[in-house]
Amino acid sequence: MKIYIVRHGETDSNKNKKLMGQRMNDPLNAEGIEQIKKLSEEIDTDFDVIFTSPLVRAKQSAQILAEKIGAPVIEKQEIMERDFGDFSGKTWDEMIEKLGEAASDLKKEDFEQNYDYRPYGGECVVDVKERFLKFVEELKKDYADKKVLIIAHGGILKLAHFLFSEIKVEHVQNASICEFDV
């Protein structure tokens, strides 16, 4: 089965290099809206269903794409971004100032090592991996014969690259799309 994953368009927090995670529910900014509109002009329109994270930035992106594609949109908690705990809304510089070198533990997304660091009330990468794999198994069971578009977040796209293409990706551009065999 093939799935297609889009990272949501840009938000002001993305632009200002702040960690968003689940606790920051920023809308798309003007640039983010334009990015997704541009993608909607370039993307195939033969998708059967669109799954989206329930966070506003992803839902807005899904709605813009759905207007062009004409497919139903379904919200799924399992494709939300990682919860960065108390560090949500902070920049890496702010975290380094507070924690020193320990801040690098939060940035670490070592999916292969099943890294279990939980950032101050947040979620470890094992949690993210488990919920995403549960979602993928549901897709394979219920949507195997469908063309599926997923609107999610940078962390989910990095995880998908690791799981399905064995490529370690450091950064995923806003409004980018990737295809995966699952």
Kinemage of the C-alpha trace (Angstrom):
@kinemage 1
@onewidth
@group {chain A} dominant
@subgroup {mainchain}
@vectorlist {calphas} color= white
{ca met a 1} P 0.000 0.000 0.000
{ca lys a 2} L 1.191 3.501 -0.799
{ca ile a 3} L 0.493 6.471 1.440
{ca tyr a 4} L 1.227 10.130 0.791
{ca ile a 5} L 2.098 12.417 3.689
{ca val a 6} L 2.066 16.226 3.569
{ca arg a 7} L 3.557 18.447 6.228
{ca his a 8} L 1.199 21.320 7.068
{ca gly a 9} L 1.928 24.844 5.806
{ca glu a 10} L 3.987 27.376 7.731
{ca thr a 11} L 2.860 28.982 11.000
{ca asp a 12} L 4.321 31.961 12.821
{ca ser a 13} L 5.868 29.578 15.356
{ca asn a 14} L 7.543 27.653 12.507
{ca lys a 15} L 8.830 30.916 11.086
{ca asn a 16} L 10.222 31.907 14.498
{ca lys a 17} L 11.796 28.455 14.961
{ca lys a 18} L 9.723 27.521 18.004
{ca leu a 19} L 8.883 23.962 18.971
{ca met a 20} L 5.177 23.500 18.527
{ca gly a 21} L 4.237 19.932 19.279
{ca gln a 22} L 0.688 19.226 20.420
{ca arg a 23} L 0.335 22.095 22.863
{ca met a 24} L 0.792 24.894 20.344
{ca asn a 25} L -2.260 25.123 18.124
{ca asp a 26} L -1.238 27.951 15.818
{ca pro a 27} L -3.105 28.541 12.562
{ca leu a 28} L -1.329 28.804 9.240
{ca asn a 29} L 0.156 32.203 8.488
{ca ala a 30} L -0.273 33.894 5.087
{ca glu a 31} L 2.835 32.150 3.723
{ca gly a 32} L 1.556 28.771 4.953
{ca ile a 33} L -1.786 29.275 3.221
{ca glu a 34} L 0.002 30.148 -0.022
{ca gln a 35} L 2.309 27.119 0.316
{ca ile a 36} L -0.651 24.750 0.613
{ca lys a 37} L -2.575 26.475 -2.197
{ca lys a 38} L 0.474 26.041 -4.433
{ca leu a 39} L 0.712 22.374 -3.456
{ca ser a 40} L -3.005 21.942 -4.225
{ca glu a 41} L -2.315 23.056 -7.805
{ca glu a 42} L 0.520 20.530 -8.189
{ca ile a 43} L -0.856 17.491 -6.349
{ca asp a 44} L -2.761 14.575 -7.883
{ca thr a 45} L -6.479 14.869 -7.288
{ca asp a 46} L -7.389 11.187 -7.314
{ca phe a 47} L -7.160 10.586 -3.553
{ca asp a 48} L -10.028 8.670 -1.987
{ca val a 49} L -9.628 10.004 1.542
{ca ile a 50} L -7.640 12.601 3.482
{ca phe a 51} L -6.573 11.966 7.061
{ca thr a 52} L -5.466 14.932 9.143
{ca ser a 53} L -4.074 15.646 12.550
{ca pro a 54} L -6.671 17.505 14.644
{ca leu a 55} L -4.282 20.424 15.210
{ca val a 56} L -5.430 23.634 13.498
{ca arg a 57} L -2.403 23.993 11.208
{ca ala a 58} L -2.971 20.508 9.780
{ca lys a 59} L -6.771 20.854 9.558
{ca gln a 60} L -6.446 24.136 7.646
{ca ser a 61} L -3.978 22.508 5.264
{ca ala a 62} L -6.302 19.524 4.797
{ca gln a 63} L -9.288 21.761 4.086
{ca ile a 64} L -7.428 23.707 1.388
{ca leu a 65} L -6.317 20.452 -0.258
{ca ala a 66} L -9.768 18.858 0.107
{ca glu a 67} L -11.365 21.742 -1.795
{ca lys a 68} L -9.184 20.851 -4.782
{ca ile a 69} L -9.220 17.072 -4.370
{ca gly a 70} L -12.856 16.602 -3.374
{ca ala a 71} L -12.135 13.805 -0.890
{ca pro a 72} L -13.554 13.491 2.637
{ca val a 73} L -11.360 14.602 5.558
{ca ile a 74} L -11.046 12.449 8.686
{ca glu a 75} L -9.267 13.636 11.851
{ca lys a 76} L -6.949 11.173 13.601
{ca gln a 77} L -5.210 11.742 16.937
{ca glu a 78} L -2.525 9.202 16.030
{ca ile a 79} L -0.900 11.544 13.507
{ca met a 80} L -0.480 14.510 15.827
{ca glu a 81} L 2.993 15.946 16.362
{ca arg a 82} L 5.077 14.846 19.342
{ca asp a 83} L 4.137 16.481 22.647
{ca phe a 84} L 7.198 18.493 23.698
{ca gly a 85} L 5.832 19.127 27.172
{ca asp a 86} L 6.870 22.340 28.887
{ca phe a 87} L 9.220 23.123 25.991
{ca ser a 88} L 6.339 23.767 23.612
{ca gly a 89} L 6.606 27.322 22.312
{ca lys a 90} L 10.329 27.601 23.092
{ca thr a 91} L 13.250 27.936 20.705
{ca trp a 92} L 16.288 25.645 20.863
{ca asp a 93} L 18.344 28.603 22.110
{ca glu a 94} L 15.924 29.117 25.017
{ca met a 95} L 16.150 25.450 25.929
{ca ile a 96} L 19.949 25.403 25.769
{ca glu a 97} L 20.024 28.480 27.998
{ca lys a 98} L 17.832 26.701 30.555
{ca leu a 99} L 19.212 23.153 30.345
{ca gly a 100} L 22.650 23.427 28.793
{ca glu a 101} L 23.769 20.311 26.951
{ca ala a 102} L 20.828 18.341 28.362
{ca ala a 103} L 18.678 20.177 25.796
{ca ser a 104} L 20.199 17.951 23.125
{ca asp a 105} L 18.243 15.024 24.649
{ca leu a 106} L 14.996 16.669 23.609
{ca lys a 107} L 16.184 17.231 20.054
{ca lys a 108} L 17.259 13.629 19.708
{ca glu a 109} L 14.823 11.646 17.575
{ca asp a 110} L 16.568 8.289 17.477
{ca phe a 111} L 13.735 6.034 16.368
{ca glu a 112} L 16.054 3.046 15.916
{ca gln a 113} L 17.262 3.142 19.524
{ca asn a 114} L 13.721 3.527 20.897
{ca tyr a 115} L 14.877 6.573 22.769
{ca asp a 116} L 12.580 7.139 25.755
{ca tyr a 117} L 13.406 10.655 26.958
{ca arg a 118} L 10.211 12.483 27.985
{ca pro a 119} L 10.613 16.265 27.828
{ca tyr a 120} L 9.108 17.765 30.980
{ca gly a 121} L 5.635 16.271 30.782
{ca gly a 122} L 5.885 15.486 27.085
{ca glu a 123} L 6.037 12.408 24.924
{ca cys a 124} L 8.999 10.191 24.022
{ca val a 125} L 9.697 9.065 20.458
{ca val a 126} L 8.617 5.517 21.372
{ca asp a 127} L 5.118 6.854 22.129
{ca val a 128} L 4.988 8.646 18.779
{ca lys a 129} L 6.221 5.584 16.911
{ca glu a 130} L 3.679 3.271 18.575
{ca arg a 131} L 0.667 5.477 17.875
{ca phe a 132} L 1.741 6.120 14.274
{ca leu a 133} L 2.285 2.410 13.595
{ca lys a 134} L -1.165 1.672 15.047
{ca phe a 135} L -2.620 4.193 12.575
{ca val a 136} L -0.717 2.634 9.647
{ca glu a 137} L -1.993 -0.838 10.573
{ca glu a 138} L -5.562 0.514 10.581
{ca leu a 139} L -4.956 2.007 7.129
{ca lys a 140} L -3.651 -1.290 5.779
{ca lys a 141} L -6.706 -3.085 7.162
{ca asp a 142} L -9.444 -0.591 6.257
{ca tyr a 143} L -8.054 1.398 3.302
{ca ala a 144} L -5.721 -1.027 1.502
{ca asp a 145} L -7.436 -0.468 -1.844
{ca lys a 146} L -7.691 3.324 -1.446
{ca lys a 147} L -5.365 6.172 -2.332
{ca val a 148} L -4.668 7.875 1.001
{ca leu a 149} L -3.395 11.408 1.687
{ca ile a 150} L -2.251 12.259 5.218
{ca ile a 151} L -1.778 15.804 6.512
{ca ala a 152} L 0.560 15.728 9.478
{ca his a 153} L 3.689 17.250 10.986
{ca gly a 154} L 7.457 17.286 10.608
{ca gly a 155} L 8.021 14.681 13.309
{ca ile a 156} L 5.561 12.263 11.704
{ca leu a 157} L 7.220 12.702 8.312
{ca lys a 158} L 10.681 12.105 9.818
{ca leu a 159} L 9.344 8.963 11.484
{ca ala a 160} L 7.758 7.749 8.226
{ca his a 161} L 11.095 8.232 6.438
{ca phe a 162} L 12.811 6.150 9.107
{ca leu a 163} L 10.193 3.383 9.112
{ca phe a 164} L 9.482 3.071 5.412
{ca ser a 165} L 12.500 4.407 3.533
{ca glu a 166} L 15.292 3.983 6.101
{ca ile a 167} L 16.404 7.540 5.397
{ca lys a 168} L 17.223 9.752 8.355
{ca val a 169} L 15.793 13.191 7.649
{ca glu a 170} L 16.878 16.183 9.729
{ca his a 171} L 14.261 18.668 8.528
{ca val a 172} L 11.043 18.501 6.524
{ca gln a 173} L 9.898 21.585 4.630
{ca asn a 174} L 6.422 22.948 5.249
{ca ala a 175} L 3.908 21.925 2.555
{ca ser a 176} L 6.144 19.133 1.252
{ca ile a 177} L 4.725 15.774 0.191
{ca cys a 178} L 6.353 12.346 0.372
{ca glu a 179} L 5.222 8.942 -0.883
{ca phe a 180} L 5.806 5.770 1.142
{ca asp a 181} L 5.241 2.047 0.601
{ca val a 182} L 3.904 0.678 3.887
